[in-house]
Each structure stands twice: as C-alpha cells, then as structure tokens.
Amino acid sequence: MQYFRIICFVLVLALSFWVLFNYVDQCSFKKGEILSNIISVISIILAIIVTYLFSKLFAEKSIRHERKRTIDKYSNMITNLRKIAFHIRGMHSFWILKDLNVKSVIDSKYKNLTYERYRGEDSSKRPYEEFEKIDQDIGGITGQGYLALKGLENDDKVIYFFTDFSINNYTLNELQRFRKYTQSFHYFLDQSDDKIVNFNSVNGYNLRFIDELYATIRGSQIDRTNYKKSIKDLFSHFESHVFDRVEYLTYLNSDLFPRTLKLSFINMLVFLGILIATIFVMLIPFLQKTDLVLSLVIVSLFIANTVDLILITYISITKELNIEEVHEV
C-alpha cells in the first residue's frame, strides 16, 4: 500500500501540473485569489489532522497502559523465575552428578564461559577439539543447563535476587534469550535420570527460597514429593505460555510511532510545507511566467497531497475496523 500511495502521489502531481499548465489561461490567472483559498483550506485541513492525531494519541496511550499492566505482571513472574534460577545454580549438592561436580568445574575452570560461547553462538571461533574438551569437562547437557541458569541471571548483582521488590520490564532481545535459556534447562531436567538429578540432597533452607518464589508465581505450594517435576513443569509453563504473551505485548508497545499516526503526521508536514511555500509565493513578486509556474506547482502539490490524505483516511478506517489484534492474552 505504501508504494501504491507514492505512485499515486507522483502520478496525480504530474498529471495535475500538466493539465493546469496546458489549459490555464495566463492572462486570467489570479494568483492571489487562488493561493489565498489554498491557505484557508490547508489551515482547516491541518486543524482537522492535528485534532485527529491528538485523539488517536490519547486512545493509543490508554491501550498501551492496559498492555503495560499485563507486561508488568508477566515481567514480575519472569523476575521470580530468574531468582529461582539463581538459587538452583547456587546449590552445590544439586550439581554433583556421580564423579562430576559441574558447578565447581565451570565456576573455577570455565568461569568466563557463557551459554552462547559454549553453543558457538557468539563471534568467537574455537576448534572442534577445544569444544569437545569443554563439553566433556562440564558434562554435556548438564553443563549447558547450568550455563542456561547463569544466562537467566543476566549478569545482575547478587543482591538483586534477594530483594522482594524488583520491578523490571525486559526488552525483546532479553525475552528471546531468556526463553532460550528456559528451554535449555527444561530440556536438561526432562532428559536427565531422576535417580541422579533431583533435589533430594538439597537442604531445606536453600529450598525455602524456591518454595516461596514458586508459590508467588503459580499461586499454589510446590509438590514436595516430586520437586523436580514441579520445577520442570514451571519452566515448561514459561516456555509455552508466559514468554509468548509478554513478547507479543512488548512488541506491540515497542512501536513508538504507529503506522497510521506516522502516515497522518507526514501528510500534515507536507501540507505545512505547501502552506509555507504558498505564503512565500504570495509575498514575493516574481516574473509573470515564474508566478504562474510556481502557483501551478503549489496547486498540483495540494491536489496530490489531498488525494494522499484520502488514501490515508481509507487505510485508517480499515485498520480501526480490523479487530484481528489479540487484546486478551
């Protein structure tokens, strides 16, 4: 539709100028009267557009406030999930698997290793032999699960994960990364042997933090008889439910200048430019031939931009009546 509008604008502009230039009688042409009428009409149109833009702005602001409330709710849930990730990553006994202590190995030998570096998703290049050595040292998907929890912490300070009040909205990039980390840790829990990977050896004091955060997120107490499954289901819930919704709402609110407002604003600027040019042409005395050409150019621009305004109005009406956007998520 954008290219169609541009083509229409150029065609109407060229056709209008050609018709006027070839059929307007130079002797009977009254520049002052015509340009004065154009100034009056443009002034009225600008007033209408400004009124529309402000009414649309207030309506859009109200809609975004509603979305923001939902985003805040989900963001708080994600923050609590990240706190759970922090506490699980800090459980030494949870990461001792047979003869391998994944936490000790990564924290001491590979403390600068990130999920992206391990997966080869960053710009660094490493030989396959080096990756194979790291993969063997950290236990494959076990180490990957640990790095995923580390990624969920997002390099925040330790105190952040112990504060009760921590409101934070996340960018689309952060949400996409958090989803990836959540999927990875969920995959680790799902694929690991329950007899080896479990929370049975973790003391109650460390689990207390997770119990409280779990109850805040889910609105119910965690199943102490099957702790691992409860945590796995929690991460699955975020993977399949929470991230989809908060990413969608964040995407809608990240568009600072909606398309219909942008089109109307640009059209208004063109009218404003025509208005200023008209005033200059009216006040400055040119040669008769130059006066005629400049006046016809202004009239042609006015006609072309008015046609464009009609197209924008049609686009706005169809968009306003289109109820495809999901509001309840």
C-alpha positions as CSV (number, residue, x, y, z in Angstrom):
1,M,0.0,0.0,0.0
2,Q,2.9,2.3,0.7
3,Y,4.3,2.0,-2.8
4,F,0.8,2.5,-4.2
5,R,0.5,5.7,-2.4
6,I,3.8,7.0,-3.6
7,I,3.0,6.1,-7.2
8,C,-0.4,7.8,-6.9
9,F,1.1,10.9,-5.4
10,V,3.7,11.2,-8.2
11,L,1.1,10.5,-10.9
12,V,-1.5,12.9,-9.6
13,L,1.2,15.6,-9.1
14,A,2.5,15.2,-12.7
15,L,-1.0,14.9,-14.3
16,S,-2.3,17.9,-12.3
17,F,0.6,20.1,-13.3
18,W,0.4,19.0,-17.0
19,V,-3.3,19.7,-17.2
20,L,-3.1,23.1,-15.4
21,F,-0.1,24.3,-17.3
22,N,-1.6,23.5,-20.7
23,Y,-5.2,24.7,-20.1
24,V,-4.9,27.6,-17.6
25,D,-5.1,31.0,-19.3
26,Q,-2.1,33.0,-18.1
27,C,-3.9,36.3,-18.6
28,S,-7.0,35.5,-16.5
29,F,-4.9,33.6,-13.8
30,K,-5.4,35.3,-10.4
31,K,-2.5,34.1,-8.2
32,G,-3.6,36.0,-5.1
33,E,-7.1,34.7,-5.0
34,I,-6.2,31.1,-5.7
35,L,-3.3,30.9,-3.2
36,S,-5.4,32.7,-0.6
37,N,-8.1,30.0,-0.9
38,I,-5.4,27.2,-0.7
39,I,-4.1,28.8,2.5
40,S,-7.6,28.8,4.0
41,V,-8.3,25.2,3.0
42,I,-4.9,23.9,4.2
43,S,-5.4,25.7,7.5
44,I,-8.7,23.9,8.0
45,I,-7.2,20.5,7.0
46,L,-4.3,21.0,9.4
47,A,-6.6,21.7,12.2
48,I,-8.6,18.5,11.5
49,I,-5.4,16.4,11.2
50,V,-4.0,17.8,14.5
51,T,-7.3,17.1,16.3
52,Y,-7.3,13.5,14.9
53,L,-3.6,12.9,15.9
54,F,-4.2,14.0,19.5
55,S,-7.4,12.0,19.8
56,K,-5.7,8.9,18.4
57,L,-2.7,9.6,20.6
58,F,-4.8,9.6,23.8
59,A,-6.6,6.4,22.7
60,E,-3.3,4.7,21.9
61,K,-1.9,5.8,25.2
62,S,-4.8,4.2,27.0
63,I,-4.4,0.9,25.2
64,R,-0.7,0.9,25.9
65,H,-1.3,1.5,29.6
66,E,-3.6,-1.6,29.6
67,R,-0.8,-3.7,27.9
68,K,1.7,-2.3,30.3
69,R,-0.2,-3.7,33.3
70,T,-0.1,-7.1,31.8
71,I,3.5,-6.8,30.8
72,D,4.4,-5.8,34.4
73,K,2.6,-8.9,35.7
74,Y,4.4,-11.2,33.4
75,S,7.7,-9.4,33.9
76,N,7.4,-9.9,37.7
77,M,6.8,-13.6,37.0
78,I,10.0,-13.7,34.9
79,T,12.0,-11.9,37.6
80,N,10.8,-14.6,40.1
81,L,11.8,-17.3,37.7
82,R,15.3,-15.7,37.3
83,K,15.5,-15.7,41.1
84,I,14.7,-19.4,41.2
85,A,17.4,-20.0,38.5
86,F,19.9,-18.1,40.7
87,H,19.1,-20.3,43.8
88,I,19.2,-23.5,41.8
89,R,22.6,-22.6,40.3
90,G,23.9,-21.9,43.8
91,M,23.0,-25.4,45.1
92,H,26.3,-27.3,45.2
93,S,24.8,-30.7,46.1
94,F,22.3,-30.5,43.1
95,W,25.2,-30.3,40.6
96,I,27.2,-33.2,42.0
97,L,26.5,-36.0,39.5
98,K,28.3,-39.2,40.2
99,D,32.0,-38.3,39.9
100,L,31.4,-34.8,38.3
101,N,30.8,-31.6,40.2
102,V,29.5,-29.4,37.3
103,K,29.3,-26.2,39.4
104,S,32.8,-26.5,40.7
105,V,34.3,-27.2,37.2
106,I,32.5,-24.3,35.5
107,D,33.0,-21.8,38.3
108,S,36.7,-22.5,38.6
109,K,37.9,-23.7,35.3
110,Y,35.4,-22.0,32.9
111,K,34.2,-19.1,34.9
112,N,34.0,-16.8,31.8
113,L,32.2,-19.4,29.7
114,T,28.7,-18.4,28.7
115,Y,25.8,-20.3,27.2
116,E,26.4,-18.6,23.8
117,R,30.1,-19.3,23.8
118,Y,29.6,-22.9,24.7
119,R,27.0,-23.2,21.9
120,G,29.2,-21.3,19.4
121,E,26.6,-18.6,19.0
122,D,28.9,-15.7,19.6
123,S,31.6,-14.3,17.4
124,S,34.5,-16.3,18.9
125,K,35.8,-19.2,16.9
126,R,37.2,-22.3,18.6
127,P,38.5,-25.6,17.2
128,Y,36.2,-28.6,17.5
129,E,38.8,-30.3,19.7
130,E,38.5,-27.4,22.2
131,F,34.7,-27.6,22.2
132,E,34.9,-31.4,22.7
133,K,37.2,-30.9,25.7
134,I,34.9,-28.3,27.3
135,D,31.8,-30.5,26.6
136,Q,33.4,-33.5,28.3
137,D,34.6,-31.4,31.3
138,I,31.2,-29.9,32.0
139,G,29.1,-32.9,31.3
140,G,27.3,-32.0,28.0
141,I,23.7,-31.0,28.5
142,T,24.3,-30.8,32.3
143,G,26.8,-28.1,31.9
144,Q,24.6,-26.5,29.3
145,G,21.7,-26.4,31.7
146,Y,24.0,-24.8,34.3
147,L,25.1,-22.1,31.8
148,A,21.4,-21.6,30.9
149,L,20.6,-20.7,34.5
150,K,23.7,-18.5,34.6
151,G,22.3,-16.7,31.5
152,L,19.0,-16.2,33.2
153,E,20.8,-14.2,35.9
154,N,21.7,-11.7,33.1
155,D,24.8,-10.5,35.0
156,D,22.7,-8.8,37.7
157,K,24.2,-8.3,41.1
158,V,23.6,-11.0,43.8
159,I,21.6,-8.6,46.0
160,Y,19.0,-8.3,43.1
161,F,18.0,-11.9,43.6
162,F,17.2,-11.4,47.3
163,T,15.1,-8.2,47.1
164,D,11.4,-8.6,47.5
165,F,10.6,-5.5,45.4
166,S,12.3,-5.7,41.9
167,I,10.1,-4.3,39.1
168,N,11.7,-4.7,35.7
169,N,10.5,-4.8,32.2
170,Y,12.5,-6.7,29.6
171,T,13.5,-5.9,26.0
172,L,12.5,-8.2,23.2
173,N,16.2,-9.3,22.9
174,E,16.3,-10.2,26.6
175,L,13.0,-12.1,26.4
176,Q,14.2,-14.1,23.5
177,R,17.4,-15.0,25.3
178,F,15.5,-15.9,28.5
179,R,13.2,-18.2,26.5
180,K,16.2,-20.0,25.1
181,Y,17.8,-20.4,28.5
182,T,14.5,-21.7,29.9
183,Q,14.1,-24.2,27.1
184,S,17.6,-25.5,27.7
185,F,17.2,-26.0,31.5
186,H,13.9,-27.6,30.9
187,Y,15.5,-30.0,28.4
188,F,18.2,-30.9,30.9
189,L,15.6,-31.7,33.6
190,D,13.5,-33.7,31.1
191,Q,16.4,-35.7,29.7
192,S,18.2,-36.4,33.0
193,D,17.7,-39.5,35.2
194,D,15.5,-38.8,38.2
195,K,17.7,-41.0,40.3
196,I,20.8,-38.9,39.5
197,V,19.3,-35.4,39.0
198,N,17.0,-34.4,41.8
199,F,16.6,-32.1,44.8
200,N,16.7,-34.8,47.4
201,S,20.2,-33.9,48.7
202,V,19.5,-30.1,48.9
203,N,18.8,-28.8,52.4
204,G,15.5,-27.3,53.3
205,Y,17.0,-23.8,53.9
206,N,18.1,-23.5,50.3
207,L,14.7,-24.9,49.1
208,R,12.8,-22.4,51.2
209,F,13.6,-19.5,48.8
210,I,12.4,-21.5,45.8
211,D,9.2,-22.6,47.6
212,E,8.2,-19.0,48.2
213,L,9.0,-17.9,44.7
214,Y,7.2,-20.9,43.2
215,A,4.1,-20.1,45.3
216,T,4.2,-16.5,44.2
217,I,4.3,-17.5,40.5
218,R,1.9,-20.4,40.5
219,G,-0.4,-19.4,43.4
220,S,0.0,-22.8,45.0
221,Q,2.5,-24.7,47.0
222,I,5.2,-26.7,45.3
223,D,4.8,-30.5,45.4
224,R,7.5,-31.6,47.8
225,T,7.0,-35.3,46.9
226,N,8.1,-34.6,43.3
227,Y,10.2,-31.5,43.5
228,K,12.0,-32.0,40.2
229,K,8.8,-32.4,38.2
230,S,7.3,-29.3,39.7
231,I,10.4,-27.2,38.7
232,K,10.3,-28.8,35.2
233,D,6.6,-28.0,34.8
234,L,7.3,-24.5,36.0
235,F,10.0,-23.9,33.3
236,S,7.7,-25.5,30.7
237,H,4.9,-23.1,31.7
238,F,7.2,-20.2,31.0
239,E,8.4,-21.7,27.8
240,S,5.0,-22.4,26.3
241,H,2.8,-19.7,28.0
242,V,4.5,-16.7,29.6
243,F,7.1,-15.8,27.0
244,D,4.7,-16.0,24.1
245,R,2.4,-13.4,25.7
246,V,4.9,-11.0,27.1
247,E,6.9,-11.0,23.8
248,Y,3.8,-10.2,21.9
249,L,2.7,-7.4,24.2
250,T,6.2,-5.9,24.4
251,Y,6.4,-6.0,20.6
252,L,3.1,-4.0,20.3
253,N,4.3,-1.4,22.9
254,S,7.7,-1.1,21.4
255,D,6.3,0.6,18.2
256,L,6.7,4.2,19.4
257,F,5.1,5.6,16.2
258,P,2.1,3.5,14.9
259,R,1.8,3.4,11.2
260,T,-1.5,5.3,10.8
261,L,-0.2,8.1,13.1
262,K,3.0,8.2,11.1
263,L,1.2,8.5,7.8
264,S,-1.1,11.3,9.0
265,F,1.9,13.1,10.6
266,I,3.9,13.0,7.3
267,N,0.9,14.2,5.3
268,M,0.4,17.1,7.8
269,L,4.1,18.1,7.3
270,V,3.6,18.1,3.5
271,F,0.6,20.4,3.9
272,L,2.6,22.6,6.2
273,G,5.4,22.8,3.7
274,I,2.8,23.7,1.0
275,L,1.4,26.4,3.3
276,I,4.8,28.0,3.9
277,A,5.7,27.8,0.2
278,T,2.3,29.4,-0.7
279,I,3.0,32.4,1.7
280,F,6.4,33.0,0.1
281,V,5.0,32.8,-3.4
282,M,2.2,35.3,-2.5
283,L,4.5,37.8,-0.8
284,I,7.5,37.7,-3.3
285,P,6.9,39.4,-6.7
286,F,8.2,37.1,-9.5
287,L,8.0,37.4,-13.2
288,Q,4.6,36.6,-14.6
289,K,5.7,33.3,-16.1
290,T,7.5,32.3,-12.9
291,D,4.5,33.3,-10.8
292,L,2.3,31.0,-13.0
293,V,4.6,28.0,-12.8
294,L,5.2,28.3,-9.0
295,S,1.5,28.7,-8.4
296,L,0.6,25.7,-10.5
297,V,3.3,23.6,-8.7
298,I,1.7,24.6,-5.4
299,V,-1.8,23.8,-6.6
300,S,-0.6,20.4,-8.0
301,L,1.1,19.6,-4.7
302,F,-2.1,20.5,-2.9
303,I,-4.2,18.2,-5.1
304,A,-1.7,15.3,-4.9
305,N,-1.4,15.6,-1.1
306,T,-5.2,15.8,-0.7
307,V,-5.6,12.6,-2.7
308,D,-2.9,11.0,-0.5
309,L,-4.9,12.2,2.6
310,I,-8.0,10.4,1.2
311,L,-5.9,7.2,0.8
312,I,-4.6,7.5,4.4
313,T,-8.1,8.0,5.7
314,Y,-9.2,4.8,3.9
315,I,-6.2,2.9,5.4
316,S,-7.0,4.3,8.9
317,I,-10.7,3.3,8.7
318,T,-9.9,-0.2,7.5
319,K,-7.3,-0.6,10.3
320,E,-9.7,0.8,13.0
321,L,-12.4,-1.7,12.0
322,N,-10.0,-4.6,11.8
323,I,-10.3,-6.5,15.1
324,E,-7.7,-9.1,14.4
325,E,-5.3,-7.9,17.1
326,V,-5.4,-10.0,20.2
327,H,-6.1,-8.0,23.4
328,E,-6.8,-10.7,26.0
329,V,-3.7,-12.9,26.4
